[in-house]
């Protein structure tokens, strides 16, 4: 079963179709507590990529146990209820013991919520349901959003957009300006992420595209701050160390240094 209270939200529908498909198949292969132990097999089976998995983790549609590689569907208890006479508890008792259930019926790994016994196999769905608006900038890092106004002339939005445009120009040598169009692109991203995360993402993508001939043209607000692109870029940034543009020349520096010291 899948609940439209999760899959009809903007947060879910903004995901790439490949990420959505992976989520559906993970639900189909989960055990009675929502755990999946063969994510790589399912990805190969449906043609999903590692980035699709990273995005589901980053947007907290699935929770990952890094030590074992096992994942659990965060909103499993919203999607499904299992009759007590047919319920088979998961084999992954250790991972299960690390979870709590919040008041909306969603699994949580973080502290600070009222614990509910996960293995209390109630046959009723939770009456309070999630809005599907768990945002990475708040939920994962506990950071608060600085965008409280919808006014595009809001001082905080103008300041944030100015810093972002200056960063793009500094890295690329281009001369973008702080326009209303730029502010409209940046504003929704500041709901999902902090300004520091967006600035870090810009540096990450500039270096990540260092070997791509199209880097100069692609490095612009319209590309960088399209919702699906920003989500994908930040998910990749969090999973990999930032590649410095000079890294590719480190081997030459090391050889030269070794020769000088010989």
N, C-alpha and C positions, 0 to 999 in steps of 0.2 A: 504494500500500500504506500501511496505517496500523498502527502497533504498539500493542497493548493495554497495553504497558508504559508508554506515555505517556497514552493516552486513558482508561485504567481507573484512573488515580490520583485520589486525593481532590482534589489541586490542580486537575486538569482538570475533574472532575465538579462541583466547587464553582462553576465558571464558569456564568453564565447560558446558557440553551440557545441564544440568539442568538449569543453569542460562540463556543460550541462549533461551531455550524453554519458560522460564518465560517471557523474554523480548518480544518474539513473541506474547504471549497471552496477555500481558499488552497492546501491540499495538492494538490487535484485540478488546479489551474491552474499549479503551479510547474514550472520547467524542470528539467533533469536534475541541477542542483546545489541545487535548493530555492529559487530566487529567483522573486519575483513582482513585475512592474512595473506592474500595473493593479489595485491594491488597491481604488481608488475604484469602478471598474467592477464588480468582484466584490461590493462592499458593496451597490451599487444593485441588482444582479442578484438577491441573496438577501435583500434587505430588512434588512441589518445596519446598525448605526449607527456613528458615529465613536467612541462610548464602547466598543463591542465591540472595535474595533481597539486603542484605548488600553489596554483591559484585557489583551488578548493580549500587548501590548508590555510592560506593567507587570509581568505575571506571567512574562514571558520565555518565552512559547511561540513568539513570533516576534521577530526582531531587526530594527531599522529603521536605515537609512542616511539620516540627516536631509538631507544635501546633495542626494540624488537622489530621495528618497521611495520607494526600492525597499526591499522587505523580504525576509528569508530565513527559512525555517522552521528554527528552532534544532535540532530533533531530526530533521531530514530524513534523515540518514544512519542513524538508527535505524529509521525507517519504510521506507526504500527501499534497494535496491542495484540498480545499473544494470550490465548486462553491458558489458564493454569494447568489444565489437564493435558495440554500439548506442548507446553513450554520446556525447552531444553537449555539449561544455562550454558553460557559460553565456556569454552575451554580456557579462555584467557583471563583467569581469575585475578592474576596480579595486576593487569591493566585495568580490569573492572574495579578493583579496590582503590585505584587512583582517581576515580571519577566521582563526582557529585551530581545531583540533579537539582537544577534551580527551580524557582517557583513556576516557570513556564513549561517545565518538563524537559528542558534541554540538558544534555550532558555538559559539564564544565570541568576543566582541569585546574582552573585558577582558584585561589583562596578568596575568602571574604564573602561567600554566599552561604545561606542556611543549608546545612547538609540534609539530604534525604537518602534513605537506604536505596541504593541502586538495585539490589537484588530482591526488593520487595515487588513481586511481579503482579502488580495490580492489573486487572483486565480492563480498566477504564482509561480512556484517554484523558490527559490533563485538561481541565476546564479552561485554564489560562494559557494562551498560546503566544508564541513569539511573533514579533512584527517582522522578523527577517531583516532587521536593520542593524545587526551587529557590524560595526565598522572597524576596520583594521586599526585606525589611528587611536580609537578609544578602547576597544575590547582587548586588543593584543598588548598594547603598551601602557594602557591606563593614562594616556595623554588626553587632554581636553581640547576640543576644537575652539579656535579663536574666532570663527566666523559666526557671529550671533545676529547679524543684520542681513536682510535681503537687498539692501540698498547698494548699488554698484559704486556709489561714491563714498561708501563707508571708509573711514580712515584706515582701518586695519586691512581691508581688502586692497586698497590702493597701495599701501605700504608693502604688503606681501607680494602683490603683482609686480611692483617695481623691483623688488629684490630678485624675483624669478627672472624677469626680463633682463635685468643687468647680468645675471649669471649666464643666461643663454648667450648674450652678446659678448661677455668676457671669454667664454669658451670657444665660440665660433667665429668671433670677429665680425658678426653681423650687427645691424643697427635697428633692431625691433624697438617699438615704442609702447608705452603703457596706454593702450587704447581700451575703449569699452568692450570691444571684441575680445581682447586678451583677458580682461577682468571676468567676462562671462565664461571663458574657458577655465580660468584658475579657480573661481569661486566654488564649484561643486567638488573639486579635488581637495580643497581645504576642509571640506566636511569629512572626507574619508581619511585624510592624512594630515600630518603636521607640516608646517613650512620647512622645518629642518629635513624631514623625509623627502620632500619634493626637491629641495636644493641638492641633497645627496643623490637623488635619482638622476638629476641632470648631469652631474659629474660622472656618474656611473655609465650612463648611456653614451656620453661623448667618448669616453675611453673604450667602451664596449664596441662602438662602431668604428674604431680607429683604422681598421683594415678594409672598410667599406667605402667604395668610391662615392656612394650616394649620401654619405654622412652629412655633408654641408647642407644639402637641400632638405634632408629629412629633419634636421635639428631645428625645429620651429615649433611655436606654441600649438598650432593646429594638429600636429602629429603627436607631440609629447604629452599633451593634456587631453587627448581624446580618452574617454573613460576606460574603454577596454585596453588601450595601450598603456595608460598609467598603471592600471592594476597589474598588467603582465610585467612591465618593467620593474616595478617595486618587488613583486614576487621573486623575480630573477635576482634582483639585487640582494634580497635577504638570504637567498640560498647560496650565493657565490660571493667570494671576496671581490672588492672593487678592483678591476684590472686597470693598472696605470698604463698610460700610453707609452711610457719609457720602458715597460717591462720587456718588450720584445728586443730591446737593445742591451739588456743586462748582460747577456752572454758575452757580447763584444767588450763591454767594460771589464768584465771579470778576466777575459783573456789578456787584455791590455795591461791590467793591473798585475797579473801574474808574470807577464813578460818584463815589466818594469822592476819587479822584485827579484827576478832571477839573477 
